[in-house]
Amino acid sequence: MPASPRRIAFVVPRYGADILGGAEAHCRAVAEDLAGAGHEVEVFTTCAVDHFTWEDHHPPGSVETGGVTVHRFPVDADRDNELFFRFHHQIAREGAVSYLDELRWMAANVRSAALNSALASRDDLDAIFAMPYLFGTTHAAVTTRPDKTILIPCLHDEPYARTRVVRDMLAAARGCFVNTGGEARLLASLAPRARIMVGGVGFAPHDAPPDPADFCAARGIDPGYVLYAGRREEGKGLGELFDLYAGFRRERHDVPPLALMGSGDLKPAPELSGHVIDLGFVPEAEKAAAFAGASVLLHPSRLESFGLVLMEAWLAGTPALVNGGSVVLADHARASGGGLWYEDPAEFRAALAMLLDDDDLRARLGRAGAAYVRDRFSWDAVRTRCLEAIDAWA
């Protein structure tokens, strides 16, 4: 038990082991770690699972899971989903709307008056962590309890982050607990008055090196595939990765297949038929083996605030090739020595060829990445930073 247990709440729009999202997985991991260390941890979330419709899925009420008390509240029935997406797409296309329309956009975002009311009554909490930045539940936590709310923004360099309503929220929170130095620099440029600390999410090292043999045998595939792990969406760069991989295949025919791990509907072009392996949803117990079976992790997303799958791949000893347009991923690759990065298709092809053709290079990069995760993102280190943020902003 800690010397002085804290009473901590997390606010997140969706929560549970069935939720496939980096921020949601981040929230659950940190909440369960803090609970396991003896702190009193609660989660305030909605009943929704689908992050497009926000329809209630779970019944409202409280449950205990992973040592954490989870309170689920219904999504407000009167929110205007059509209006939200109209402004959402307009901001993405044009980079700005009027401040009034920004407020209308945020008001139409996912929200729950019942959640806000429950949070407002909790004067016994030492801190409220709200995440990620782009959701109405997070904005409401800051406006409802600015005295207690620490944002874990999971901030991306995108038009939404530059809206006034978001910049005001970043500055109004008790503090911002960001994942990386790159995210801290971006946040400081958007909200110079914000109070910022770098935290991250923790990882437990494997007891033994993951063995991919059974995983690969069960799926009828050979180790050595190149791997994409994450949601299969354009916003994660997967469409661009399909194009890059196809271009690489046109140059050389000894390229290992591209394996896809995760959920989503985005399909490769017919040209890649027979060269893409669908691993589907991989159970948590098998993910380390899936990463270990890959020769290289391909991470094409520009919109990353941390890079959970990058850390998981490195812990499994697998090097990475990341999109250099993501400051966060490129910073990780530089700092760790665990991967390469690319800025254009030619660099992608050259870097992937270098990795595939040099077994020793892949092994060195994989070891360096694993050491980086164990050193900087152990649970002890992350938990200490989390408690320091609570004390600094109490």
N, C-alpha and C positions, 0 to 999 in steps of 0.2 A: 504493500500500500504506500502511496506517496505521503510525504510528511504533511502536506496540506491539500487534501483532495479538492478539486474545483468542481463546480456545477456548471456544465457546459451544454449549450444547445447548438444544433446545426439546423440551418434552414436551406432546403434544396427542393427544387420542384418535383423531382421523382426520386424514389429511394427503393433499393432492394437488390438482391442478387440477380434478379431477372432483368435488370436495367443495363442495356449496353450503351454506355457513354463514359467517356474519360472522366468528366467532372463528377459524375455520379459514383463511379468506382473509387475515385479519389476521396470523396466525402465518406463513403462507407468504410474505407480502409482506415482513415484517420480517426473516425468516430469509434470504431471497434478497438483500435489500438489504445486510445485514451481510456476507454471503458475497461480494457484489460489491465491497464496500469492502475486501476483503482479510482478513477474519476467517475462522477455521476454524469452520464451522457444521455441526452435526449435528441431526437430528430423531429423537426416539424416539417411535414411535407404534404403533398396533395394525394388524392386517391388515384391520380392518373398514371399511366404507363406510356402511352403514345405521345411523343413530343410534337406531333403535328396537329392532332385533333384536341388533345388535352381532355378527352372524355374520361369520366371517373371509371375506374376499373376495380380497385380494391374498395371494400366497405370502409366507411369512416370509423375511427376509433383508434385505440392504442394496442400495440403488440410489443412483445419482447423478442428481439432477434440479435444474435451475436453479442449479447451483453448490453445492448442498446435499447432504450425505450423509444419506439417509433410511434408518433402521433400523426395520423392521416386525416386530412380535412377535404371536404368536397371543393372542387373548382367552382368558382362563381358561374352560375348558369347564364347570367346576362352579359358575359363578355362577348365582344364582337370579333370572332375569329377572322371573318372576311376582311374587316377593316384593318385588323392587325397585319395580315399578310400584304394588304395593299400598300400600307406605309412601309412595311419591312422590305418589300421589293423596291419601292421607290428610293428608300435610303441607300440600298445596295447599288442601285443603278446610278443615281444622281449624287450620292454622297451627302445630301442634306435635304431636309424639309424645314418648314417653319417650326419655331419652338412650340407653338400651339399644337401642331401636328405631331411633334415628338411626344408631347404629353398625352395626346390621344392614342398614339402608338403604344406607349408604355401602359396606359390604362386598359388597353385591349389585350395586353400580354397575359400570360397565365397568372391568375391571382385567386386568392381565397380569403374572403372577409373573416371566415371562421378561424383560419390560421392566424391572421393578424390580431384578432381579438384575444386569442389564447396567448399569443406571444406578448401582447401589451400588458397582460396581467402578471407576468412572471418577473417580479422584482428580486426573486431569490437567485437568479442566474448570475454567475460571475462573468460570463461572456457568451455572445451569440456569434457563431460563424455562419455567414450567409454566402452562398455560391450557386452557380457562377454568375457573372455580371449581367448577362443578357436576358434575364428572366424577371418577370413581374414580382415573383415571390421574393427575390433578392432585393429589388428596389423597395418593396413594401417593408422589408425588415429594417432597412436603413432609415426610411422615413418614420416607421413606427417606433424603433428603439435605437436612435443614433448614438445614445449614450453607451450602449452595450455592444453594438454590432461591429464585428470585424469582418471585412470582406475578404474572401478568397476568390478574386475576380476571374481567374483563368482567362486573362485578357488576351485578345487577338488584335493584330494590327489590321483593322477593317473599318468600314464607314460607321458602323454602329457605335464603335468605341469613341468616335469623335463627335457624337451628338452631345448637345449641351446637357440633356437630361442624364446621360451617363456620366459625363465629366463632373457634374454637380454631385452625383451620388458617390463617386470615388472620393471627392473632397470632403463630403459630409460624414462618411463612415468614421467610426472611432479609429480605425486603422485599416491598412490593406496588407494582407499576408500573401505575398506573391510566391510563385513557384521557382522563378529563376531570375538571375541578374538581367537578362534580356527583357523579361516582362517588367521588371522594376524600372528600367530605363524608359520603356514605352509608357508606363503609367505616369512617371514623373513628367514626361513631356506633355501628357494630356491634362494632368491635374497637379500642377506644381505645389499646391498646398496640402496634398494628401500625405498622410503618414504611412511609411512603407517599411516592411521587413520582409526578408526572403526566407521562405520556409521549405516548401516542397512536400512530397509524399514519401513515405518510407517503404523499404523493401527488405524482406528477410532473405538472407543467402540460402542457397540450396544445401541440404545436408550432404549430398553427393552430386557429382556432375550429372545432369539429366541425360538419360539414354533414350534416343529416339527410335530404337529398333522396333519395339512393340507397337509404338504409335504408327510408324510407317507401314509395318507389316499388316496391321489391321485395316489400313486404307489402300493397300496395294500400290504404294508409291515408294520410290527410292529416295534416300536422304540426298541432300544437295540442291533441292529446289530453292528458288528465290521466293521470298515470302512477303506478302502484304498482310498486315493485321490491323483491323479496325472496321469502322462502318463503311459500307460500300456506297459511298455518296460522292457526287462531283465536288462537294465542298471539302472533302478530305483529299482531293487530288487524284482519285483513283482513275477517272477518265483520262487525265493527262498521263498517268503511269501506263495505262494500256497503250497509248500512242508511243511512249518512249520505249516500252518493251517490244512492241511490234517493229519499231525502227531498228532496234538492236538485233532482232531476229533476222531482219532482212540483210544485215551485214555478215552475220555468222550463224551457222546452222547447228552448232554444238551447244546452244544455250539451254540450260536446265529449265524445266517448266516453272511457270509462275503460280504459286499456291496462294489462295485467298482464304483468310481466316476472319470470320466476322459475319455480320448480317447486313442485308440490304439487297436492292433489286438491280443495281447497276451491272450490266452485262458487257463482256468484251466484244469487240468486233468479230465478225465471222472469220476474218483472216487469222485469228488466234485460236480457232477451234482446234481442240486436241492438244493445245499447249498451255492451257490454264486449268489448274486443279482446284476444285471447290471443296475446301475442308469444312465449310459451314461453321456452325457454332461449336467451338471446342470447349469441353468442360474444363473448369479451373484446374482440376487435378492433372490434366493432360497438356496444358498450355506450355509448360516448360519443355516438354519433349518436342512439341511442335516447333518451338523456337530453335531448339538444339538441332533439329533435323534440317534446318535451313542453312544454306551456304552464306546467304546475305539477307538481311532485312532491308526491304525497300520502303522508305518512309517519304511519300511525295507531298505530304500536307504542308501548306504554308501557314495554316491557322492552328498553331499549337501554342499552348501556354506552359506545357511541361514535357509531354512525350512519354506516357506510361509504357507503351509497347516497346519503345526504344530501350528503356531500362530493363524490361523483362527479357528482351533479346540479349542484351549485354550480360545479364546474370546467367543466361544459358550459354554464354561464350560465343555468341554469334555477332559478327561485325555488322555495321549498318552503312547504307548509302542514303543520305537524307537530302531533302530539298533545301538548298542554300538560301532560298527566299524566306525561309523561316529563321528568324534571328535566334529563336530559342533552340531549335534543333542544331543549327550550325554552331552555336555556342557550346552545346553539349559535346558535339563531335570534336571541336577544337580542344576543349578543356580536358577531355578524357583520352583523346587519342584512340577512341574506339570506333571511328568511322570516317568516311569521306563524305563530301557534299558536292552538289552540282548546281550550276546556274542556268544551264541550257542543255538541249538534247546532245550536243557534241560532248560536253563534259560528262553527262550521264553515261554515254556509251563508253567513253574512255575509262571512267572510274569503275564501272561494272566489269569491264574487260580485265582491268588490273586486278580486281578482287577475285574474280573467278579463275584467273590464270596463276595465282600465287597462293598456294596453301599456307605457306609460312606467314605471309602478310595477314591473311584472314585470322590465323591463330593468334598473332600478336595483337591485332586490333581487338579481337574478342576478349583476350585477357585484360587488356587495358580498360575496356569498357566495364567489365565486371568489377575491377578494382575501384573504378570511379564510383559506381553505384554503392558498393559496400562502404566506401569511405564517406561519401557526402550524403547518402540517403539511407543510412541505417535508421531503424525505427527509434533508437535511442536519441540520435541526433535530431531527427525531425520532431520528436515529442518535446525535447528540450526547447527547441526554437518556438514551438507552439505555446508552451507555457510561458516562455519569456515574452511573447507577444501579449498574452493575457495580462501579465503583471505590468508590462510597460504601459498598456493602455487601460488599466483598471480605473 
